[in-house]
Amino acid sequence: MTLLSAFLAIVEDWSAVFPQKRTLIRAVRQALGTLACLGRRTLTRVIWAEGRQHLNWSGEYLLHSRCQWEPQQLFRPVLQRALAYCPQRLVGVAVDDTRLRKTGRAIEQAFYQRDPLSPPFHVNLMLGLRFLQASLLVPLHRNAPVGTRALPIRFQEVSRVKRPSKRANEELQKQYRDAVKQHNLSRSFVEMGKQIREELDLAGGRDKVLVLTGDGSFCNRTCFADIPERTVLLARARKDARLCFRAPADSRRFYAAEKFTPEQVRQQDTRAWETTKLFYGGKRRKIRYKQVQAVYWQRGAGQRPLRLIVIAPTPYRKSKTKKMYYRHPAYLLTSDLHSSPQQLLQIYFDRWQIEVNHREEKDTLGVGQAQLWNVTSVPKQPVLAVAAYSALLLASLEAFGAGRGTAYAPLPKWRRNARRPSCLDLITLLRKEMAQQPEQLAPFGFKITDETLVKAAAA
């Protein structure tokens, strides 16, 4: 099996998403063009990379603006096939938001927001789109000495509510305040969690427990208050969150009067550290942690019992001769009171892979670089690109397994320790197979050559 044939077998299931066969062919063609294109991934360069620069291009834009199809359903084949690589009872899904830069003032969904790359001493603003992404954490380290691979299974645009002018009447101001409470990042996280739970049931994972793991922006009252059934939330908490235990049975209070913080638990000598081994950084390493059962966070989770897990600062050296450094401690709150802490900690450590997804999507695949302004096209085209990226990652697992085999190009000297293929490795192999196997691309009207790729990149 080749990478191209495995990719086409996955996207063949997209036939249930599109209303006509010609729109399916156009979507698959754009997906392949987005992966194989050189330079900026604008839609015109994708069309040129397909060898269709002299044909009518209006249908390529109408695929996103006029054709009726549900973008999130593109991830359904990925989840159904990838579930076979998750044999454990707990299925981890990392959730995080990302921003796509835009320059067009006519884009309705674009708004000024905080630039995550701004320095801590000065907050900068950027004009762009905000998307909420969920990635399935496939634990490849169970069978091979490689890290977890994150496969995107959701990529939803989360726009903000437009603020009325200062001269608006009180009724409009009240409508704005009510709309902000219903349309924000936390509410979108809750709705996405319910959708993923339904998709997991349809994929055959009804007996599995969904673990939604996120950073501190999802550790709040909204997210903890509406967790779907057979789902738990694992989020990073503040070190100064005010926690407590349940009040004694003979008391009229529900919360105990004595409060404590996660930082105080870390510094508490009477509570011993526990040790476990987790796979991260290329091998299994020892981690020290503390856990406190049945704690309550009055302002954040109400009367829902939680478990506090405190991770000790992890020592590391930049080289064998350098001095010892320590990473910052981490404080986790989870609604799971019964699973082993090792499983939950492994899922939390694997959450970093969604940051790898963000980097590869924006830097390597150029998600968000398509120059569209139509209110319908703007949120749909990036979803198609991310779905193609997810299908490519899954195709590499089905075709060659988790490791970096002989099918990929030889590595340079400074990367000879790589154990799994990178996104660039997959794209390089995909371009090679597309050029060597034109018969597989013939049904899609796709013809790739080195000349067309270079000319498209130079245009």
Secondary structure, 3 states (H helix, E strand, C coil): CCHHHHHHHHHHHHHHCCCCHHHHHHHHHHHHHHHHCCCCCCHHHHHHHCCCCCCCCHHHHHHHHCCCCCHHHHHHHHHHHHHHHCCCCEEEEEEEEEEEECCCCCCCCCEEEECCCCCCCCCCEEEEEEEEEEEEEECHHHCCCCCCEEEEEEEEECCCCCCCCCCCCHHHHHHHHHHHHHCCHHHHHHHHHHHHHHHHHHCCCCCCEEEEEECHHHCCHHHHHCCCCCEEEEEECCCCCCEECECCCCCCCCECCCCECHHHHHHCCCCCCEEEEEEECCEEEEEEEEEEEEEECCCCCCCCCEEEEEECCCEECCCCCCCCEECCCEEEEECCCCCCHHHHHHHHHHCCHHHHHHHHHHHHCCCCCCCCCCCCHHHHHHHHHHHHHHHHHHHHHHHHCCCCCCCCCCCCHHHCCCCCCCHHHHHHHHHHHHHHCHHHHHHHCCCCCHHHHHHHHHC
